[in-house]
Amino acid sequence: MGERTDLPLPESAYTLHVVMVGIQHPGNLGAVCRSLLNHGFDSLRLVQPKCHPDDIEARNRAKHAGRILDTCKIYESFEEAIADCSLVVGTSGKREIGDKTQKRHFMYPWEFSERISGLEQSIALVFGEEGKGLSTDDLLRCDYLVTLPTWEGYPITNLSHAVHTLTYELHRHRVLERQGQDAALPAIVPIQRGISPEQRNVLRKSVEDIARYLPGGDERRISFTHSLIRALQRSGLETDQTNRLIGGFVDASTALEFAANSDNWRSNRRRRVILEEE
């Protein structure tokens, strides 16, 4: 399950309830639970399910998200499942044109995540039965619809994949907004990458020192310096990476000075560049 199982779920202004109408396959049910917990959601509502939360296949596919199967709620009707929700959002891959467009006004997942990010409401995100999707009546009960940007030649995805994609997009938005500020979203992977002006200056000098000992004329040395620095900066350098590169470049230029019988390696150079702490 991971090494940080004591973390709380991420916070959102809204409360999300994933509603599955007529789900048939226990494997899909388990996979849905896993996707929900992967992305920090745990409220699942089933409307007239054709499989049971205690099915062995559902439990196996849910893995460590079995707690969602333990707490999911079962309803006899769509209306009961959404009765406490202020916003009901349906999902569909059937993007018809013509006279049916009045029933299918879509937005993409990223638009959906941005639109609801600041809402202090209970929101139902509704998925239909495998192979059928939501009925026309159910679609009309939704306030608007979300669709995945799938290829029009084969637009319908597996049910659990659709849930995974939409909950991923919602969680992605939270990570971008609050990573490092929410106890549930530790800054394990840095979102903002960059180096300080001091590091940039030292990095450039260390590359220039290596270039000074290249054979050939000044044009080749300048070309080497600019090409290497630009390639490094385009890679999205981070602080620790830059410090390691600087250390290696300084060692390399020191060795070149020594090989060239220059006294700089002994009198004017440090084998390691130590930057002042901010």
C-alpha positions in Angstrom: 0.0 0.0 0.0 2.9 2.3 0.5 5.1 3.7 3.2 2.8 6.6 4.2 -0.5 4.9 5.0 -1.0 7.3 7.9 -1.6 10.3 5.6 -5.0 11.8 5.6 -7.0 12.2 2.4 -6.4 15.5 0.5 -8.7 18.3 1.3 -11.0 19.9 -1.2 -13.5 22.7 -1.0 -16.0 20.3 -2.5 -17.1 16.8 -1.4 -17.0 14.4 -4.3 -19.3 11.3 -4.5 -18.7 8.9 -7.4 -22.0 7.4 -8.4 -22.0 4.2 -10.4 -25.3 3.3 -12.1 -26.0 -0.4 -12.8 -22.3 -1.5 -12.6 -22.1 -5.2 -13.7 -18.6 -6.5 -13.4 -17.0 -7.1 -9.9 -13.6 -6.6 -11.5 -14.6 -3.1 -12.7 -16.0 -2.3 -9.2 -12.7 -3.3 -7.5 -10.7 -1.3 -10.1 -12.9 1.8 -9.5 -12.2 1.6 -5.8 -8.5 1.4 -6.4 -8.6 4.4 -8.7 -10.6 6.4 -6.2 -8.1 5.8 -3.4 -5.1 6.3 -5.6 -6.3 9.8 -6.2 -7.5 10.6 -2.6 -11.3 10.0 -2.9 -13.3 7.5 -0.9 -17.0 8.1 -1.4 -18.6 5.6 -3.7 -22.4 5.2 -4.3 -23.9 2.3 -6.2 -27.3 2.5 -7.9 -28.9 -0.9 -8.5 -25.5 -2.7 -8.9 -25.5 -6.1 -10.6 -22.5 -7.2 -8.6 -21.9 -7.1 -4.8 -19.1 -5.3 -2.9 -18.2 -8.5 -1.2 -17.6 -10.4 -4.5 -14.1 -12.0 -4.3 -13.1 -10.5 -7.7 -14.0 -7.0 -6.6 -12.0 -7.5 -3.4 -9.0 -8.8 -5.3 -9.0 -6.0 -7.8 -9.5 -3.3 -5.2 -6.2 -4.4 -3.5 -5.7 -2.1 -0.5 -8.7 0.0 -1.4 -11.1 -2.5 0.1 -12.2 0.1 2.7 -14.2 1.8 -0.1 -16.1 -1.5 -0.7 -16.7 -1.6 3.1 -18.2 1.9 3.2 -19.9 2.3 -0.2 -23.6 3.0 -0.2 -26.2 1.2 -2.3 -29.3 3.0 -3.6 -32.5 1.8 -5.3 -32.8 4.9 -7.5 -30.7 7.5 -9.2 -32.7 10.3 -7.4 -31.8 8.8 -3.9 -28.1 8.6 -4.7 -27.9 12.3 -5.7 -30.5 13.7 -3.2 -27.9 15.6 -1.1 -25.8 16.9 -4.0 -25.8 20.5 -5.2 -24.2 19.6 -8.6 -24.7 16.4 -10.6 -22.2 15.8 -13.4 -22.7 13.0 -15.8 -20.1 11.2 -18.0 -20.4 9.9 -21.5 -18.3 9.0 -24.5 -21.2 9.3 -26.9 -20.7 12.7 -28.4 -23.6 12.8 -30.9 -24.3 15.7 -33.2 -27.6 17.0 -34.5 -30.8 17.0 -32.5 -29.3 15.2 -29.6 -26.8 17.9 -28.8 -29.3 19.6 -26.5 -29.0 16.6 -24.2 -25.2 16.4 -24.4 -23.4 19.6 -23.6 -19.9 18.5 -22.7 -16.7 19.8 -21.1 -13.3 18.1 -20.9 -11.8 16.8 -17.6 -9.5 19.7 -17.1 -12.3 22.2 -17.5 -14.3 20.2 -15.0 -11.5 20.2 -12.4 -11.0 23.9 -12.7 -14.7 24.7 -12.5 -15.4 22.8 -9.3 -12.1 23.5 -7.5 -13.4 26.3 -5.4 -17.0 25.1 -4.9 -18.1 24.3 -1.4 -20.7 21.8 -2.5 -21.4 18.1 -2.6 -20.8 17.0 -6.1 -22.0 13.8 -7.8 -19.8 12.5 -10.6 -22.0 9.9 -12.3 -21.0 6.9 -14.5 -23.3 4.6 -16.4 -23.4 0.8 -16.9 -20.7 -0.9 -18.9 -21.5 -1.1 -22.6 -24.5 1.2 -22.3 -23.5 4.3 -20.4 -26.1 6.5 -18.8 -29.6 6.4 -20.2 -31.3 9.4 -21.8 -33.4 9.9 -18.6 -30.3 9.8 -16.4 -28.4 12.2 -18.7 -31.3 14.7 -18.3 -31.0 14.5 -14.5 -27.4 15.7 -14.8 -26.5 19.4 -14.7 -23.8 19.0 -17.3 -21.6 16.3 -18.8 -17.9 15.5 -18.9 -16.3 13.5 -21.7 -12.8 12.2 -22.2 -10.8 13.5 -25.1 -10.7 10.1 -26.8 -10.2 9.4 -30.5 -13.5 9.7 -32.3 -12.7 6.4 -34.1 -13.0 4.5 -30.8 -14.3 6.9 -28.1 -15.7 4.6 -25.5 -13.3 3.6 -22.7 -13.5 0.9 -20.1 -15.5 2.1 -17.1 -12.7 1.8 -14.6 -10.4 3.6 -17.0 -12.9 6.5 -17.3 -13.1 6.8 -13.5 -9.3 6.7 -13.2 -8.8 9.4 -15.8 -11.4 11.8 -14.3 -10.3 11.3 -10.7 -6.7 11.7 -11.8 -7.5 15.1 -13.3 -9.2 16.2 -10.2 -6.3 15.1 -8.0 -3.8 16.6 -10.5 -5.4 20.0 -10.0 -5.1 19.7 -6.2 -1.4 18.7 -6.5 -0.6 21.7 -8.7 -2.5 24.0 -6.3 -1.5 22.8 -2.9 1.4 20.4 -2.9 3.6 21.0 0.1 0.7 23.0 1.8 -1.6 20.1 2.5 -0.5 17.3 4.9 -1.9 14.8 2.4 0.2 16.2 -0.5 3.9 16.1 0.6 6.3 17.7 -1.8 8.0 14.4 -2.8 8.4 15.4 -6.4 9.3 19.0 -7.0 6.8 20.9 -9.2 8.9 24.0 -9.5 12.4 23.4 -10.8 15.2 25.9 -11.1 18.5 27.2 -9.7 19.5 30.4 -8.0 21.4 33.2 -9.8 24.5 32.3 -7.7 24.4 28.7 -8.9 23.9 29.9 -12.5 27.0 32.1 -12.3 29.2 29.4 -10.8 27.9 26.8 -13.3 28.8 29.0 -16.2 32.2 29.7 -14.8 32.9 26.0 -14.3 32.0 25.2 -17.9 34.1 28.1 -19.2 37.1 26.9 -17.2 36.8 23.5 -18.9 36.4 25.1 -22.3 39.6 27.1 -21.8 41.7 24.0 -22.1 40.0 22.6 -25.3 42.2 22.4 -28.4 41.3 24.7 -31.2 40.4 28.4 -31.4 38.2 30.7 -29.4 35.2 30.0 -31.7 35.2 26.3 -30.7 35.5 27.1 -27.0 32.7 29.6 -27.1 30.5 27.2 -29.1 31.2 24.4 -26.6 30.4 26.7 -23.6 27.1 28.0 -25.0 25.9 24.6 -26.2 26.6 22.8 -22.9 25.0 25.5 -20.8 21.9 25.8 -23.0 21.5 22.0 -23.0 21.8 21.9 -19.2 19.3 24.7 -18.6 16.8 23.3 -21.0 16.8 20.0 -19.0 15.2 21.8 -16.0 18.1 21.8 -13.5 17.4 21.4 -9.8 19.6 22.7 -6.9 21.1 19.3 -6.0 21.7 18.3 -9.6 23.5 21.6 -10.2 25.7 21.3 -7.2 26.8 17.8 -8.3 27.5 19.0 -11.8 29.5 22.0 -10.5 31.6 19.7 -8.3 32.3 17.4 -11.3 33.2 20.3 -13.6 35.5 21.9 -11.0 37.3 18.6 -10.5 37.6 18.3 -14.3 39.0 21.8 -14.8 41.4 21.3 -11.9 42.7 18.1 -13.6 43.1 19.9 -16.9 45.0 22.7 -15.1 47.3 20.2 -13.5 47.9 18.4 -16.8 48.7 21.7 -18.5 51.3 22.6 -15.7 49.2 25.5 -14.6 49.7 26.6 -11.0 46.0 27.5 -10.9 45.1 24.0 -9.8 47.1 24.5 -6.6 47.0 28.2 -5.8 43.9 29.8 -7.2 41.3 27.0 -7.3 39.2 25.1 -4.8 38.4 21.5 -5.6 34.9 22.1 -4.5 32.7 25.2 -4.9 30.9 26.0 -1.7 27.9 28.2 -2.2 26.8 30.5 0.6 23.6 29.4 2.2 20.6 31.6 1.5 
